Amino acid sequence: MNEKPAIGIVGVGLMGHGIASNIQKHGYALRFLRHPGNQPAEDLIAAGAVAYDTGREVAQHADIVVLCVTGTPEVEDALFRENGVFSGLRPGTTIIDCSTAIPAATRKVAARIEAAGARYVDAAMTRTPKEAAEGRLNLIVGAPDALLQEVMPLLRCFAENIAHAGPVGSGHQMKLLHNFVSLGFSAVLAEAAAAARRAGVPASTFTEVLGKGGGGGVVFERLKPFILAGDSSSFTFTLANAAKDMSYYTAMTKDLPAESGLAEATRTLYARMVEKGSGASPIPELIALLSA
């Protein structure tokens, strides 16, 4: 391409704002959807972004549309609602779906998009809003090889590590596998830390032994500040999002089918916390909830 494609974004929230900002910094023209869930976007507008009131308008003025919304229902709503993105698609437009979604649903959505003459990429994210703002997200991508190479310059604007998982749907599939391991270990560690509290085990002893043994790792380091000092800032992913992702994972295992006994137990734990009104709490606070 002689000119960079125009980029539309639906979902300028905690993650999407960082993505949008980094896309702008790399010289792409930006359009985005006005929405109550957006972060303040005055900085984007000051840098030249144009805001629209409907997904249809965003799509009409973009060559690539990035969806940065929560999950499958939100993706389908953003695309297919009245005056949604789908109604404004032009032939050749590419949709990049950065949500965490049910793979079977993603494949159905992609088929509908492709039947309309557009293309679909699932590019599930890992890491946090901090890395989004820094342009250092991890992406797990499902797309044909040629299409991935075409959009790679854009993805590199906001991602540090990009893994190609396979065809469309594979990015969301791998993201759910990743999140099951991460959220499953979080649940195990939270239960153990809660039991340690009840048993009177000093937090320093608990973290020293686990950190130097089989409990060490990324999740342990994220929960460790809460175990030692009640600081949950290093892991802000909410219990509601954990429950949602685990429900998607167990839905995927039913489609495969695959063993899901541990996943069902993990899903049930997070869902129970949401039912008790703690859905907005970050993952580390599960320790306090279980030890109360």
BELVENZI-V157694 format. One record per helix or strand of 3 or more residues. SS is the DSSP state (H for helix, E for strand). FROM is the first residue (numbers start at 1). LEN is the number of residues. If there is no record, write none. Layout:
ss = {SS/SS}
from = {FROM/FROM}
len = {LEN/LEN}
//
This chain:
ss = {E/H/E/H/E/H/E/H/H/E/H/E/H/E/H/E/H/H/H/H/H/H}
from = {7/14/30/42/50/55/64/72/85/94/103/119/129/137/145/159/170/203/218/239/261/283}
len = {4/12/4/5/3/6/4/9/4/4/13/8/6/6/11/8/30/9/12/18/15/9}
//
